[in-house]
């Protein structure tokens, strides 16, 4: 009887366990609830093990069901990898590559990869969307072959992740903001007195983002450029990708503060490439992902080489500013 167990039954078992109900599993698999229930009953009969306790309103995994779930995932995953490898071996170059990119990804790294891609694959049309955060859905529904997301996004198990780079998010304010003069770590009770500027796509909040309000006064902005403008204007405090505010920090247009509930230097998010495990990118898409990794490695080397000179230059600017300040104060009014 065990030889008769099908991949469809295993996928139905996984879907029911993930969704927590047969009706939700049916919606995920585009099947009626009765079909899901009958498929699982047949599976239980074939293997001689009760997978779900159906005595309550919603089915609950039995101890045996929990023990077999990990094996079921392994079987389904291995089949997906088998299909993916077969597709890669049999398939040719994609005529088009569509990519969805979170706006937090360093634009210089992405631009460098795009320029290199067009030289390497001139016959492949590259189409991409730069999104505030809604990157998972376009990949999940097949509209985009590859997505680039941050670690704050919730990605379903149908997607494969490949780490690309990390982005540091220092907390910054305008030098005119009251928090700019606070010495040392700023307690949360103090931060609660001011507006926290958060970058979040409200349309995507309920489904793909793991987000909770940290401070008492929070303004949500879906446009990263608007958030930066608000920060420069002294309207609040908030975390920003370091690559977007490095120049502001160097010039003094923004200053970094240390929050009680944040690690030194700000939070770090992991940016990853995602794609459907059962429909991986072809040669062009695979090349593009690897190129993103190479671009980041190259830029990291360049930043390391420039950092001593940059620190020395910044120190000289601060010393020059300090020398000029007393002179301006002593200058008599006319």
C-alpha positions in Angstrom: 0.0 0.0 0.0 2.9 2.4 0.7 4.0 2.1 -2.9 0.7 3.7 -3.9 1.4 7.0 -2.0 1.5 9.8 -4.5 3.3 13.1 -4.5 -0.2 14.8 -4.7 -1.1 13.2 -1.4 2.1 14.4 0.2 1.6 18.0 -1.0 -1.9 17.9 0.2 -0.7 16.8 3.6 1.8 19.6 3.8 -0.7 22.2 2.7 -3.2 21.1 5.3 -0.5 21.2 8.0 0.7 24.6 7.0 -2.7 26.2 6.6 -4.3 24.7 9.7 -7.5 23.7 8.1 -8.7 21.6 5.1 -10.7 24.5 3.6 -7.6 26.8 3.7 -5.6 24.0 2.1 -8.2 23.7 -0.6 -7.9 27.4 -1.4 -4.2 27.1 -1.6 -4.4 24.1 -3.9 -7.5 25.3 -5.8 -9.5 22.3 -4.7 -12.7 21.7 -2.8 -12.5 21.0 0.9 -14.2 17.6 0.4 -11.4 16.7 -2.1 -8.7 17.6 0.5 -10.4 15.6 3.2 -10.9 12.6 1.0 -7.2 12.8 -0.2 -5.9 12.8 3.4 -8.2 10.0 4.4 -6.9 7.9 1.6 -3.4 8.7 2.6 -4.0 7.8 6.2 -5.5 4.5 5.0 -2.6 3.7 2.8 0.1 4.3 5.4 -1.9 3.1 8.4 -1.2 6.2 10.4 -3.7 8.9 11.6 -2.2 12.2 10.6 -4.9 14.6 11.9 -7.2 14.7 14.9 -10.5 15.8 13.5 -12.5 15.9 16.8 -12.2 19.7 17.2 -13.4 22.5 14.9 -10.1 22.5 13.1 -7.9 19.5 12.3 -4.8 19.2 14.5 -1.7 17.2 13.7 -1.3 14.0 15.7 2.1 13.1 17.2 2.6 10.7 14.2 1.5 13.4 11.8 4.1 15.9 13.2 6.8 13.2 13.0 6.0 12.5 9.3 5.6 16.1 8.3 9.4 16.8 8.2 9.8 13.7 6.0 7.0 14.8 3.7 8.7 18.2 3.3 11.9 16.5 2.4 10.3 14.3 -0.2 8.4 17.3 -1.8 11.6 19.4 -1.7 13.7 16.7 -3.4 11.1 16.4 -6.1 11.1 20.1 -6.7 14.9 20.1 -6.9 14.8 17.2 -9.3 12.3 19.0 -11.6 14.4 22.2 -11.3 17.6 20.5 -12.3 15.8 18.8 -15.2 14.4 22.1 -16.4 17.8 23.7 -16.2 19.4 21.0 -18.2 16.7 20.9 -20.8 15.9 24.6 -21.0 17.7 27.3 -23.1 18.2 31.0 -22.5 15.2 33.0 -21.3 13.9 35.5 -23.8 12.9 37.7 -20.9 13.9 38.0 -17.3 11.6 39.8 -14.8 13.0 40.9 -11.4 11.2 42.6 -8.5 13.5 44.5 -6.2 12.9 46.0 -2.8 13.8 49.7 -2.8 16.1 49.2 0.2 18.6 47.2 -1.9 21.7 49.3 -2.7 21.0 51.0 -6.1 24.7 51.1 -7.1 25.0 47.4 -6.7 21.8 46.7 -8.6 22.7 49.2 -11.4 26.1 47.6 -11.9 24.5 44.2 -12.3 22.0 45.5 -14.8 24.7 47.1 -16.9 26.8 43.9 -16.9 23.7 41.8 -17.7 22.8 43.8 -20.8 26.4 43.3 -22.1 26.3 39.6 -21.3 22.8 38.9 -22.6 21.8 41.5 -25.2 19.0 39.3 -26.6 17.3 38.8 -23.3 14.8 41.6 -22.3 15.4 42.6 -18.7 12.3 43.9 -17.0 12.2 44.9 -13.3 10.0 46.6 -10.7 11.4 48.5 -7.8 8.9 48.1 -5.0 8.5 49.6 -1.6 8.2 46.1 -0.1 5.7 44.0 -2.1 8.2 41.7 -3.7 7.1 38.3 -2.6 3.7 38.1 -4.4 5.1 38.9 -7.9 7.5 36.0 -7.5 4.9 33.7 -5.9 2.3 34.2 -8.7 4.9 33.9 -11.5 4.9 37.5 -12.7 8.6 37.9 -11.8 11.1 35.1 -12.0 13.4 36.6 -9.3 12.8 38.8 -6.3 15.2 40.7 -4.1 13.8 41.0 -0.5 14.8 42.0 3.0 14.7 39.7 6.0 11.6 41.6 7.3 9.5 40.0 4.5 7.7 36.7 5.2 8.3 34.3 2.3 6.2 31.1 1.9 8.0 27.7 1.9 7.5 27.4 -1.9 10.3 29.9 -2.4 14.0 29.4 -2.3 16.3 32.0 -0.7 19.9 32.9 -1.6 21.7 35.5 0.6 23.0 38.4 -1.3 24.2 41.1 1.1 23.5 42.9 4.3 22.2 46.5 4.7 22.9 48.5 7.9 20.1 50.8 9.1 21.4 53.5 11.4 18.9 55.6 13.2 19.3 59.2 12.1 17.8 62.7 12.8 18.4 66.2 11.6 21.0 68.2 13.6 18.1 70.6 14.5 16.1 67.8 16.0 16.0 67.7 19.9 17.3 64.1 19.8 20.5 65.3 18.1 21.8 66.8 21.3 21.0 63.8 23.5 24.2 62.2 24.8 24.6 58.4 24.9 21.9 55.8 24.4 18.4 57.3 24.0 15.9 55.5 26.2 12.7 54.3 24.6 10.7 56.5 26.9 12.4 59.5 25.4 12.0 58.3 21.8 8.3 57.9 22.5 8.0 61.7 22.9 8.9 62.3 19.2 7.7 61.1 15.8 9.1 57.9 14.5 9.3 57.8 10.7 8.8 54.2 9.5 9.1 53.0 5.9 6.3 50.6 5.2 4.0 49.8 2.4 0.5 49.8 3.9 -1.0 47.7 1.1 1.5 45.0 1.9 1.4 45.3 5.7 -1.1 42.5 6.5 0.3 39.7 4.3 4.0 39.9 3.7 5.7 42.1 6.3 6.5 41.3 9.9 6.0 44.7 11.3 5.0 46.1 14.6 4.8 49.6 16.0 7.8 50.2 18.3 7.1 53.7 19.4 4.1 55.7 20.6 4.1 58.2 17.7 4.7 56.6 14.3 4.3 58.0 10.8 4.2 55.3 8.1 5.7 56.4 4.8 5.6 54.0 1.8 8.0 56.3 -0.2 11.6 56.0 1.0 12.5 59.4 -0.6 9.7 61.1 1.4 11.1 59.5 4.6 14.5 60.9 3.8 13.1 64.4 3.1 11.1 64.3 6.4 14.3 63.3 8.3 16.3 66.1 6.8 13.5 68.5 7.6 13.6 67.5 11.3 10.1 66.0 11.4 11.2 62.9 13.2 13.7 60.1 13.7 14.1 56.8 11.9 16.3 54.1 10.5 17.7 54.5 6.9 19.9 52.3 4.7 23.4 53.5 5.3 24.2 53.7 1.6 21.5 56.3 1.3 22.6 58.6 4.1 26.4 58.2 4.1 26.8 61.6 2.4 24.3 63.3 4.8 26.2 61.9 7.8 29.5 63.0 6.4 28.3 66.5 5.7 26.4 66.9 8.9 23.0 67.1 7.2 22.0 64.2 9.4 23.4 62.8 12.6 23.2 59.3 14.0 21.7 58.5 17.4 21.8 55.3 19.5 18.4 53.9 20.5 18.0 51.8 23.6 16.2 49.0 21.7 18.6 48.9 18.7 22.1 47.4 18.4 25.1 49.8 18.1 25.2 51.2 14.6 21.6 50.3 13.9 19.8 47.2 12.8 21.1 45.0 10.0 18.8 43.4 7.4 19.7 40.6 5.1 18.9 41.0 1.5 18.2 37.8 -0.4 17.3 36.6 -3.9 14.1 34.6 -4.0 12.5 32.4 -6.6 10.0 29.6 -6.9 11.7 26.3 -6.0 9.6 24.5 -8.7 10.3 27.1 -11.3 13.9 28.4 -10.8 15.5 31.0 -13.1 17.2 29.8 -16.2 20.8 30.6 -17.3 20.2 34.4 -17.5 18.5 34.6 -14.2 21.1 32.4 -12.5 23.8 34.7 -13.9 22.0 37.8 -12.7 21.8 36.5 -9.1 25.5 35.6 -9.1 26.4 39.0 -10.5 24.6 40.8 -7.7 26.8 38.8 -5.3 29.9 39.8 -7.2 28.9 43.5 -7.4 28.5 43.6 -3.7 31.9 41.9 -3.0 33.6 44.4 -5.4 32.0 47.4 -3.8 32.8 46.1 -0.3 36.5 46.0 -1.3 36.4 49.5 -2.7 34.7 50.8 0.5 37.4 49.1 2.6 40.1 50.7 0.5 38.6 54.2 0.8 37.5 54.1 4.4 40.8 55.3 6.0 41.0 58.3 3.7 37.3 59.0 4.2 37.7 59.0 8.0 40.7 61.3 7.8 38.8 63.7 5.5 35.8 63.7 7.8 38.0 64.4 10.8 39.7 67.4 9.0 36.2 68.8 8.2 35.2 68.6 11.9 38.4 70.2 13.0 38.0 73.0 10.5 34.4 73.6 11.6 35.5 73.7 15.2 38.2 76.3 14.5 35.7 78.5 12.6 33.0 78.4 15.2 34.8 80.5 17.9 36.0 83.0 15.3 32.3 83.5 14.2 31.3 84.0 17.9 34.0 86.6 18.5 33.2 88.6 15.4 31.4 91.9 16.5 28.0 92.7 15.2 27.7 95.5 12.7 
